[in-house]
Structures are given as C-alpha cells and as structure tokens.
Amino acid sequence: MSFRFWTNVMSQASRGAAKGIFITGLMLIGFGIIIVALPEVFAYLAAAVFFLAGVGCSMTALKIFWAQRKFDKINNDESQGYRKNVQIHSEEYYE
C-alpha cells in the first residue's frame, strides 16, 4: 500500500500547469528562432505596432481636448439662465 501525498485533482492541476509551461517555452524558443532568421520582418512589425499605438494615443488625446473645449464653451456661456450674486436662504425647522 502506497501513501499518496497528492490527490487526483492536485495531480491533474500540476500536470496541466506543466503542459502549459512546456508549450509556452516551446513557443518562445520558436519565436526567438524566427526573429533571428527574419529580423527585418519583425523590425517592421514592431515599428507598425508602435506607429498604430501612437496614432491611437494621439486620437484619444485629441478627443479629450475637443470634449474639454466643448465643456469650456458651455461653462462660459452667459445665457445660461442663472443669476450672479444671488443667495438662496432656507429656513430650517426643528421640532
């Protein structure tokens, strides 16, 4: 009779983790070999990714600036219907 420290669930989980790590390692080795074999292709790919990320950031910043400009126009508009130097007095009733 053997004494088992691991249950079946733990055994399956550790085997699944080992499979995932092994596959990830093989993929990283493959990507490394491809990058060494074709450095120009990956340089252009990295440049394209950075360019698209830059365009996306610029567009987001422009949208924020545009929205802020609209909010400033709304806040500076004199025909809003509010009065300056008006105080609201409320009486508090306590019983």
Steps between C-alpha positions, in 0.01 A plus 500: 500500500643835397440823683409782262569860590317634194138454421383431147385859456840638604672257267288610205552868584877463520511304173287767331728776628806307379344457154422871478850599606657253255291625207578863590871419512491332159312796352755745642785294355324497162439874504864557591618290206262678260618843621863399449421364152284795385600811696381749236146367497469528877661843505232625259232323702620663824517839325143457375378409849665807653367722220143376548528538878621858450212580266253355748644704788497816288138447398397443860680817611333701223158369604568603860616848392190539280265393779674736744460787254127425472466496879684831528265657245197373690634630834595845364167559327327807653147401395472207736211635704674538832550821693818626654512610863179319591487327833248232586372514856327203649349483842551191698218386722578283795230360721 
